[in-house]
Amino acid sequence: MTDEAKRELTRDETAAVFLHLLKLEAEGIDPLYLVDNTEPVTANGVTYTPCAFKCVLPSQNDDGTSKPCRIEIDNTDRRIAEIAEETVGVQITLTVSVIMAQNPDVTEAGPLRFILRNISISKETVQAELYDFYVYDRNLPGLRYSPRDFPGLFA
């Protein structure tokens, strides 16, 4: 994150506008570029189409389980639903980046990549579960258990 973005985030009031850029990709289709804005935004030579969307964070159930994070995209532009229908059985990836509207060529956060699964389409929205693209690259557990750091495990 740039120093300018950090300053804007920590001010009591700011005129800075942070925008989320989405890139939907799947084998056999042209990528779809979306921005949560009322007008198109050009960032790094790519024009992003205005679209309303939101991320729905999971709530934890009483038994300690939770559902995956979800994204809801307004279905006003049928291209998103068409992509979902055309790519049945093909992995769809979503890349998310955050920019400041006044400096669109600088990425403030991201890019983060997700896999879309369990896509559902209605007249109003296209919804999908978001899965961490890098989950298979991580070593689990992330900690190393040694007698020095965790003596109780080796007693």
C-alpha positions as CSV (number, residue, x, y, z in Angstrom):
1,M,0.0,0.0,0.0
2,T,1.3,3.4,-0.9
3,D,2.0,6.1,1.7
4,E,-0.7,8.2,0.1
5,A,-3.3,5.5,0.6
6,K,-2.2,4.9,4.2
7,R,-2.6,8.7,4.9
8,E,-6.1,8.7,3.3
9,L,-7.2,5.7,5.3
10,T,-6.1,7.2,8.6
11,R,-7.7,10.7,8.2
12,D,-10.9,11.6,10.0
13,E,-12.4,12.6,6.7
14,T,-11.1,12.0,3.2
15,A,-12.2,12.6,-0.4
16,A,-10.2,9.5,-1.6
17,V,-12.3,6.9,-3.3
18,F,-11.1,3.3,-3.1
19,L,-12.3,1.0,-5.9
20,H,-12.3,-2.8,-6.3
21,L,-11.3,-4.2,-9.6
22,L,-12.5,-7.6,-10.6
23,K,-11.2,-9.8,-13.4
24,L,-13.3,-12.9,-14.2
25,E,-11.4,-15.6,-16.2
26,A,-12.1,-19.0,-17.5
27,E,-10.7,-21.2,-20.3
28,G,-12.3,-20.4,-23.6
29,I,-13.7,-17.0,-22.8
30,D,-12.4,-13.4,-22.9
31,P,-11.7,-12.0,-19.4
32,L,-14.5,-9.8,-18.0
33,Y,-13.3,-6.7,-16.1
34,L,-15.6,-5.1,-13.5
35,V,-15.3,-2.1,-11.1
36,D,-17.6,-1.1,-8.3
37,N,-18.2,2.4,-9.7
38,T,-20.9,4.2,-11.6
39,E,-18.7,4.9,-14.6
40,P,-15.9,3.0,-16.4
41,V,-12.4,3.1,-15.0
42,T,-9.2,2.6,-17.0
43,A,-6.4,1.1,-14.9
44,N,-3.0,0.0,-16.4
45,G,-4.5,0.2,-19.9
46,V,-7.5,-2.0,-19.2
47,T,-11.1,-0.6,-19.1
48,Y,-13.3,-1.9,-16.3
49,T,-17.0,-1.9,-16.7
50,P,-19.2,-0.5,-13.9
51,C,-21.0,-3.1,-12.0
52,A,-22.5,-3.5,-8.5
53,F,-21.1,-6.3,-6.4
54,K,-20.5,-7.2,-2.8
55,C,-18.6,-9.7,-0.8
56,V,-20.6,-11.6,1.8
57,L,-18.4,-12.6,4.7
58,P,-19.3,-15.9,6.4
59,S,-21.0,-16.1,9.8
60,Q,-19.9,-18.7,12.2
61,N,-22.5,-21.3,13.2
62,D,-23.1,-22.5,16.8
63,D,-21.2,-25.7,16.2
64,G,-18.1,-23.8,15.1
65,T,-18.4,-24.4,11.4
66,S,-18.9,-21.6,8.8
67,K,-19.8,-21.3,5.2
68,P,-17.3,-20.0,2.6
69,C,-17.1,-16.4,1.7
70,R,-19.4,-15.5,-1.2
71,I,-19.6,-12.8,-3.8
72,E,-22.8,-11.4,-5.1
73,I,-22.7,-9.6,-8.5
74,D,-25.8,-7.8,-9.9
75,N,-27.2,-9.6,-12.9
76,T,-28.1,-6.5,-14.8
77,D,-25.5,-7.4,-17.4
78,R,-26.2,-10.9,-18.6
79,R,-22.6,-11.5,-19.6
80,I,-21.7,-12.7,-16.1
81,A,-24.6,-15.3,-16.1
82,E,-23.6,-16.3,-19.7
83,I,-20.0,-16.9,-18.6
84,A,-21.2,-19.1,-15.7
85,E,-23.4,-21.1,-18.1
86,E,-20.8,-21.4,-20.8
87,T,-18.1,-22.6,-18.4
88,V,-19.8,-25.5,-16.6
89,G,-17.1,-27.9,-15.5
90,V,-14.3,-25.3,-16.1
91,Q,-12.5,-23.5,-13.3
92,I,-13.5,-19.8,-13.1
93,T,-11.0,-17.6,-11.3
94,L,-11.6,-14.1,-9.9
95,T,-8.7,-11.7,-9.4
96,V,-9.4,-8.7,-7.0
97,S,-7.3,-5.6,-6.7
98,V,-7.9,-2.3,-4.9
99,I,-7.0,1.1,-6.4
100,M,-7.6,4.7,-5.5
101,A,-9.7,6.5,-8.1
102,Q,-7.4,9.4,-8.3
103,N,-4.4,7.1,-9.2
104,P,-5.9,4.1,-11.0
105,D,-2.6,2.7,-12.3
106,V,-1.3,2.0,-8.8
107,T,-2.5,-1.2,-7.1
108,E,-3.0,-0.5,-3.4
109,A,-4.0,-4.0,-2.3
110,G,-3.8,-7.3,-4.2
111,P,-4.1,-8.8,-6.6
112,L,-5.9,-11.6,-4.7
113,R,-7.0,-14.7,-6.6
114,F,-10.0,-16.9,-5.9
115,I,-11.7,-19.9,-7.4
116,L,-15.4,-19.5,-7.9
117,R,-17.5,-22.5,-7.0
118,N,-21.2,-23.4,-6.4
119,I,-22.4,-20.6,-8.7
120,S,-26.1,-19.8,-8.6
121,I,-27.9,-17.4,-10.9
122,S,-31.2,-15.6,-10.4
123,K,-32.8,-12.6,-12.1
124,E,-31.2,-10.2,-9.6
125,T,-27.8,-11.7,-8.8
126,V,-25.0,-14.1,-9.7
127,Q,-23.7,-15.6,-6.5
128,A,-20.6,-17.8,-6.0
129,E,-18.5,-19.2,-3.2
130,L,-14.9,-17.8,-3.1
131,Y,-12.1,-20.3,-2.4
132,D,-8.5,-19.2,-1.8
133,F,-6.6,-19.9,-5.0
134,Y,-3.4,-20.6,-3.0
135,V,-4.8,-23.0,-0.4
136,Y,-3.1,-25.9,-2.1
137,D,0.3,-24.2,-2.1
138,R,0.4,-23.8,1.7
139,N,2.1,-26.2,4.1
140,L,-0.3,-27.3,6.9
141,P,0.3,-26.9,9.7
142,G,2.1,-23.6,9.3
143,L,4.0,-24.0,12.5
144,R,6.8,-26.3,13.2
145,Y,6.5,-28.1,16.6
146,S,9.8,-28.5,18.4
147,P,10.6,-29.3,22.0
148,R,12.1,-25.8,22.5
149,D,9.0,-24.0,21.3
150,F,6.3,-26.4,22.5
151,P,7.8,-28.3,25.5
152,G,4.4,-29.6,26.6
153,L,4.0,-31.6,23.5
154,F,7.2,-33.5,24.1
155,A,6.9,-34.1,27.9
